[in-house]
Amino acid sequence: MTLFYSISIYLLLVIFHVIPINPKDALKSFLPVLTGNYWYVSAYIGMYILVPYMNIVIEHLEKKEYQKLLLLLFIMFSLLPYLKNITVVTNNNSVINLVYIYFVGGYLRKYSSDFTKENQKYYILIFLGSLILMLSSIVVLDLIRPKSWFAFLTTSSPLEAIAGVSLFLIVKNTSISYNEIINKIAASTFAVYLIHCQAIFLPILWDKIVHAQQWQTIPYTAGYELLVACVIYCSATLIDFIRIYILKTYLKFKVRFVG
């Protein structure tokens, strides 16, 4: 799927003369994983290669040692980046960040009996508390250090890490019945990411189609952002529905033809 969208979008941009043929752009599009066209896909594959070895570590770590490991990772990834000139992680959007998340998930699974539904109210309070602190940080930092108003909204934010884990635990302990429509839409979420984050198409989308920068200072920026997000999500989902339909039709035809 990654190859399909990366290559298809590039070819369409060239065919319709939106961009000129460029060897660098072609390399990014035809080798998206190796060139980091989609950082998440590249990082995920790197993490996936390490999974067997991480599982060995998870299996053999005692509970207290595991907790020490998570504490160290939290300090390295979520606290040290906020200390001036002191950091051991230069880029959180990498395989290292996903390894950190994998170890967190491994702990939640290994000691799942510690995270039961009885504690649901605490997870909700922690999540809401983290969310309120993040929103409050925008106002406070905008007054103190206007250029750093987003400091606690980044991938290295300790508040984001806490909110993410607590939200996961809330959903984990919530019984949700099967819904065919939701599942069909959810199945195309990855495609939404692949479409709107294609490296060559990304600047075209935000600079030439959405004109994001010129809308940043208007009073109703938030409303416009929500509208843009909905349009992009729905459009990309529809595109993926068409891809799935064509693929299923082709496979049915192939099966009949072979039969």
Residue pairs with C-beta under 8 A, 6 or more apart in sequence:
1 190
1 191
1 194
2 32
2 33
2 38
2 41
2 194
3 32
4 243
5 191
5 194
5 195
5 198
6 28
6 29
6 30
6 32
6 37
6 38
6 194
6 198
7 29
7 30
9 29
9 195
9 198
9 200
9 201
10 25
10 26
10 28
10 29
10 30
10 198
10 200
10 201
12 18
13 19
13 200
13 201
13 204
14 20
14 21
18 204
19 25
19 200
19 204
25 200
27 35
28 35
28 37
28 199
28 200
29 37
29 198
29 199
29 200
31 37
32 38
32 41
32 42
32 199
33 41
33 42
33 45
34 42
35 199
36 42
37 198
37 199
38 193
38 194
38 197
38 198
38 199
39 93
39 94
40 93
40 193
42 95
43 93
43 94
43 95
43 97
43 98
44 98
46 95
46 98
47 95
47 98
47 99
47 102
50 95
50 99
51 102
54 99
54 102
54 103
54 106
55 106
57 103
58 66
58 103
58 106
58 107
58 110
61 69
63 111
66 107
66 110
67 107
69 103
70 103
70 104
70 107
73 100
73 103
73 104
74 158
74 161
76 88
76 89
77 89
77 92
77 97
77 100
77 156
77 161
78 156
78 157
78 158
78 161
79 158
80 86
80 87
80 88
80 89
81 87
81 89
81 92
81 156
82 151
82 156
82 158
89 96
89 97
89 156
92 154
92 155
92 156
93 155
97 155
104 165
108 115
108 165
108 168
108 169
108 172
115 169
115 172
115 173
116 173
117 173
119 169
119 173
120 170
120 173
120 174
123 166
123 167
123 169
123 170
123 173
124 166
124 170
126 162
126 163
126 166
127 163
127 166
127 167
127 170
130 159
130 160
130 162
130 163
130 166
131 163
133 152
133 159
134 152
134 153
134 157
134 159
134 160
134 163
137 149
137 151
137 152
137 153
137 159
138 149
138 150
138 153
141 148
141 149
141 150
141 151
141 152
142 149
145 151
151 157
152 158
152 159
152 160
153 160
154 160
184 241
185 237
188 236
188 237
188 240
188 241
188 244
189 237
191 236
191 237
191 239
191 240
191 243
192 232
192 233
192 236
192 237
192 240
195 201
195 236
195 239
195 240
196 202
196 205
196 232
196 236
205 232
206 212
207 213
210 228
212 228
215 221
215 224
215 225
218 224
